[in-house]
Amino acid sequence: MFWLIYNKKRRKPNIPAVPQPSKQVIPRDSHPVSRKKISANALKVVNRLNSQGYEAYLVGGCVRDLYLDLNPKDFDIVTSATPEDVRHLFRNSRLIGRRFKLVHVLFGREMIEVATFRASHEIQHGSDKSRHSESGRILRDNVYGSIEDDAIRRDFTINALYYDARDFSVIDFCNGVEDIKNRTLRLIGDPVTRYHEDPVRMLRAIRFAAKLDFDIAPESDQPIRELGHLLKDIPSARLFDEVLKLLQSGQGVETFHLLREYGLFKALFPASEHCLIEGDEIAEHLILQSLRSTDKRIAKNRPVTPAFLFAALLWAPMRKLTREFQKEGMPPVPALQQAAMTVLDNQVAHTAIPKRFSIMVREIWDFQGRLERRQPRAIESLLEHPRFRAAYDFLVLREQAGEKLGGVGQWWTEIQETDEEGRLSFIRDLRNPQQPRKSGETKKTVSHPAKRRRRRRKPQGKSGGVES
């Protein structure tokens, strides 16, 4: 941090953060981008556009990742053709968007996104092609231009690289290749203006810095620490999508640390940040443990669910509010349910949570008390419940984070690992607590045959929960 401040003070005034774009064409023998790693369908789209007389290039993150010898998840294309032209050329396509008109060309499960070159433009109130809010945020951006115009309109220099499939060259307008070599993330243009145009660029800066292990350039760094409040103007549904990109990128732990360092976590999860500021160490450990688990699952290409992450992120404020309701005389179960509803409703103002996920979050929380109480008559039904695995994983996560639950997580682990008669023995022990079983002790199976019972479904491990 000291180096960043010191370096910023040394910079001479009136020197632009990024030089004026100058076209550099890097031939195939001078760059590492391999055609073999490019989607065949993306090349089909580019080649058809080129054959019809349009300019068309692979652009952005896919070129950046290929330059870094990474495997791109998506392939984006930019072209001189208008969205309507692209839609006419590809019957397997659809027009989307009003803020930014795009075309999605569909090949089975693969989708290739095609955009038209965009140009810089003056703020024109009332224009049907471009519109800004009073704070400078772009509300609509459908002013088209050349490839040079398009490069200037992109967010970071490392994303302003274009791959030309005709001669296999890489075109660099903003010294992006140099920044890749220096592992530097640099905004194109004046950072304050660009963040005002789209505050989500601050979140993208954090995501790329964590994902690529890049340093944010000093002139792009400092404004983030001062402009986090701009995120309140972004639709909460869009912020939900951005949170998933941030925390389900495979680098969730590092992303969380950066979000807090730059003051952006409080803009996304203010109630959770308040608990962290108050020194709730278990809350921080729980969030970090859930992110570590998510990172491991993603590394193994295993499924994850946003509900599990949101349950961990919002657990501390929900528990705090539950205790407040109980102090007012509300019974434990209604207190938890009321607190859960209140916390989730408040969170929706910052990041929308689709109903299918908010319902699952509440079920995970509601199950915690039931798992802790271990009522003998409810054990079998709990084990059979579709949400048992997610709730159990969350219980284990809480213990790993430091909550003192008296070994309840270990008890539920053992009862799942034993056979049918062993489970019945565990339940009998709950009814006769005079001789409680020690953790790790396996109950001997009795000799007489057990009563035949309905088989329990084997957990599928799709909760997106704890990863050992």
Number of C-alpha atoms within 10 A of each C-alpha: 7 7 9 14 13 11 12 15 10 8 12 8 7 6 8 12 17 15 12 13 15 11 13 15 15 15 13 15 9 10 14 12 23 13 14 7 12 18 15 10 16 22 18 11 22 22 18 15 21 18 11 10 10 17 19 28 29 24 24 24 20 24 27 23 17 18 20 14 13 14 13 15 9 15 21 18 23 22 24 22 22 19 20 14 14 26 19 12 15 16 10 12 19 17 15 12 9 12 14 18 17 22 25 21 22 16 12 7 5 14 17 19 19 30 22 28 24 24 19 14 15 8 13 11 12 9 10 11 16 19 21 18 14 8 11 16 19 19 15 18 19 20 15 19 15 14 21 18 17 19 27 20 18 20 21 25 27 28 25 26 28 25 24 20 16 11 9 16 19 25 21 24 23 29 22 22 23 13 18 19 11 11 17 21 26 28 27 27 21 13 21 17 14 21 23 19 18 18 24 17 19 26 24 16 23 25 26 20 20 23 16 16 14 19 18 19 17 20 21 22 22 17 16 23 14 13 17 21 14 19 22 15 13 15 13 19 15 13 20 19 13 17 17 14 15 24 20 21 19 22 24 26 22 20 24 20 15 19 21 13 11 20 18 24 20 18 18 23 18 17 18 25 24 14 18 17 10 9 11 14 13 18 24 20 18 24 26 20 20 30 27 20 23 30 22 18 20 17 12 10 9 14 13 19 17 21 24 25 24 19 25 25 22 23 20 23 22 25 17 13 18 22 16 14 18 15 12 9 10 15 12 15 14 13 21 24 16 16 21 26 15 14 18 22 14 15 19 17 14 23 23 19 23 13 9 9 16 22 14 20 25 17 19 24 21 16 19 16 14 15 21 16 12 16 14 14 11 13 19 14 11 19 20 15 13 14 16 20 23 24 27 23 21 27 26 20 23 24 18 17 19 13 15 10 13 11 14 18 20 15 18 19 15 17 19 15 10 15 11 18 17 20 19 20 20 22 19 13 16 17 13 10 9 8 8 12 15 10 12 10 8 14 16 9 15 10 6 6 8 12 9 8 7 7 8 13 10 10 16 8 15 12 22 23 26 24 16 7
